[in-house]
Structure formats: C-alpha cells, structure tokens
Amino acid sequence: PERSSPYTKNLHHTIAAEVEIPKGGAEGVLVCCGGIGGGFTVFMKGGMLYWEHNYYNEVRYRVSSTATIPPGRQVLSAEVKVDKEGKFETGGTVTLRLGKKAIGEGRFEKQIGGFFTANESFDVGCDTCSPVSDLYETPFAFTGTIFKVMVDTSAASFEDLAEHHEVRARFAMATQ
C-alpha cells in the first residue's frame, strides 16, 4: 500500500532505476505510486522515458525524454526539485536523466500534498491497480529487466548520488 512506500511529497527526491533495455526497446512502468485518482509514475513508452504526476485526475503534469532510450544496461532517473520543501502541494521541476545526461525537463505547478488514495499501491515493474497515467492501461508491465529501483529523499543532489554510486562501484570492482 501507499503508506508503506517512500514519502516523496513536498520534498526534493530522486527516483532511479537500473534497467536492461533489450534490442528493439522496452516499455512499461518502472515505478509508480497511486492510481487514477492521483499519484506519480515513471515509465517508458514508445522508447521514451516519462515522469507523470496525476493531480486528482484533474491535471496531469508530464515530462518526457527528448530522445529514445538506447538498448543496454542503463540508469534512468527522475530528479524532482520542489519550489519550497515542506510547503503543502508545492510546485517544482523534474529532470529526467539517462545516466548523468539530462534528457528531459519540465515543471509541475502543484502536487498532491497528502495521500493519493486509500486503496492504491506502490509498484515496481508494473501498475497493479488503476493506472496513474492515461497513456497506459494496467498492468503495463515493464518489458525489459529491472535490476534495482532507488527512491532517495535525502538532501543529496543528483550529482552527489551519481558520485557515491561510482565510488561504490569502483570499490566493488577493486575487492573482487
């Protein structure tokens, strides 16, 4: 259920997924929380990466990548920077990335400040209940491979997180 998911409302956060995109591309939900009544989703469709915030099914704030995601092992992310942390229903900006490269940017004017719904869920790899986005139908399972998903709500910037990931990867390689 949503209440067991990472709390991302009214604060800066990054949602990242390490995935394998097969030749010919992939589509489907990487991670989502909520449903038709409100929520967020990060998904791929038509080779593009999307982030969407469904504001009570009244307004849909959507950001898409400017280019298709190539085959291979990739880290895809959505970095959300709110205008004022802790302010109820604050607006903000979203930057989509392929690795460290920004591939899409957009703005949302407000977000749901409280819980999305009482009966929707936090999902990885599909959207199990009602769809968050009107661009897909549930379950819209991801057709590539998801190795891991990270939701970071710390004060770290994307650059800090990327550097930390690289240090951990070098350490793992050095200790094999």
C-alpha positions in Angstrom: 0.0 0.0 0.0 0.9 3.6 -0.5 1.6 4.2 3.2 4.5 1.7 3.2 6.1 3.5 0.2 8.8 6.1 0.4 7.3 9.5 1.3 8.1 11.9 -1.6 5.5 14.6 -1.3 6.6 18.2 -0.8 10.3 17.4 -0.8 13.3 17.0 -3.1 13.8 13.4 -4.3 15.2 11.3 -7.0 13.7 8.1 -8.4 16.2 5.9 -10.3 16.0 2.5 -11.9 18.9 0.4 -13.2 17.5 -1.5 -16.1 18.4 -3.5 -19.2 16.7 -2.3 -22.4 16.6 -5.1 -25.0 17.3 -4.6 -28.7 14.1 -3.3 -30.1 13.4 -1.3 -26.9 11.2 -1.7 -23.9 8.1 -0.2 -22.4 6.1 -0.3 -19.2 6.1 1.1 -15.7 9.4 1.3 -13.8 7.9 2.5 -10.6 4.6 4.1 -9.6 2.5 5.0 -6.6 -1.2 5.8 -6.6 -3.7 5.4 -9.4 -6.4 7.1 -11.5 -7.4 9.3 -8.5 -3.9 10.6 -8.1 -0.2 9.6 -7.9 3.1 9.5 -9.7 4.6 7.2 -12.3 7.9 6.7 -14.1 7.5 4.6 -17.2 8.7 4.0 -20.8 6.5 4.1 -23.8 7.5 4.4 -27.5 11.2 4.2 -26.5 10.8 7.4 -24.4 11.1 7.9 -20.6 8.2 9.6 -18.8 7.5 11.0 -15.4 4.0 12.0 -14.6 2.1 13.4 -11.6 -1.6 12.9 -11.7 -3.2 15.6 -9.6 -6.6 14.1 -8.6 -7.3 13.2 -12.2 -7.8 16.9 -12.8 -4.4 17.9 -14.1 -1.6 15.7 -15.4 1.9 17.1 -15.1 4.1 15.1 -17.6 7.7 15.2 -18.6 9.1 13.1 -21.4 12.6 12.4 -22.7 13.7 14.2 -25.8 15.2 11.1 -27.4 14.7 7.4 -27.3 16.4 5.3 -24.7 19.1 3.0 -26.3 19.4 -0.7 -25.7 21.7 -2.0 -23.0 22.1 -1.6 -19.3 21.1 1.9 -18.3 20.3 4.0 -15.2 17.2 6.0 -15.8 16.1 8.7 -13.3 13.7 11.5 -12.4 15.0 14.2 -10.1 12.3 16.2 -8.5 13.2 19.6 -7.1 10.3 21.3 -5.3 9.9 25.1 -5.0 9.7 25.0 -1.2 10.3 21.9 0.8 7.6 21.2 3.4 5.1 23.5 1.7 1.8 21.7 1.2 1.2 21.0 -2.5 4.2 22.9 -3.6 5.2 23.0 -7.3 8.7 22.3 -8.7 10.7 20.9 -11.6 11.6 17.5 -12.9 14.8 16.5 -14.7 14.9 13.1 -16.5 18.3 11.5 -16.9 20.0 8.7 -18.8 23.0 8.0 -16.7 24.2 11.5 -15.8 22.9 13.2 -19.0 19.7 15.3 -18.7 17.3 14.1 -21.4 14.1 15.9 -20.4 12.9 18.7 -18.2 9.6 20.1 -17.1 7.6 21.8 -14.4 4.6 21.0 -12.2 2.6 23.7 -10.6 1.3 21.6 -7.6 1.3 18.1 -6.3 -1.0 16.1 -4.1 0.2 17.0 -0.6 -1.4 14.1 1.3 -2.1 10.5 0.5 -3.1 9.7 -3.1 -5.8 7.1 -2.2 -6.6 4.6 0.5 -6.5 1.5 -1.8 -3.8 2.0 -4.4 -0.2 0.7 -4.1 3.5 1.4 -4.6 4.6 -0.8 -7.5 7.9 -1.7 -9.2 7.8 -3.1 -12.8 4.0 -2.6 -13.3 1.0 -0.7 -12.2 -1.2 -3.2 -10.4 -4.4 -1.3 -9.6 -5.9 1.6 -11.6 -3.4 3.4 -13.9 -1.7 6.5 -12.7 -1.3 7.8 -16.3 -3.8 8.0 -19.1 -1.1 7.0 -21.5 -1.3 3.3 -20.5 -3.6 0.6 -19.2 -2.8 -1.6 -16.2 -0.7 -3.6 -15.6 1.6 -2.1 -18.3 4.4 -4.4 -17.1 8.0 -3.4 -18.0 9.3 -5.5 -20.9 13.0 -5.0 -20.1 14.8 -6.1 -16.9 14.8 -4.1 -13.7 17.8 -4.7 -11.6 17.0 -2.2 -8.8 15.0 0.9 -8.1 16.1 3.6 -5.7 14.0 6.4 -4.2 16.3 8.9 -2.5 14.7 11.5 -0.2 18.0 12.8 1.3 19.3 16.3 0.7 21.9 14.9 -1.8 21.9 16.3 -5.3 21.8 14.0 -8.3 25.5 14.7 -8.8 26.2 13.6 -5.2 24.2 10.4 -5.7 26.0 9.7 -9.0 29.4 10.2 -7.5 28.5 8.0 -4.5 27.4 5.2 -6.9 30.6 5.4 -8.9 32.7 5.2 -5.7 30.8 2.1 -4.5 31.1 0.5 -8.0 34.9 1.1 -8.1 35.3 -0.3 -4.6 33.2 -3.4 -5.6 35.4 -3.9 -8.6 38.6 -3.5 -6.6 37.6 -6.0 -4.0 36.6 -8.8 -6.4 
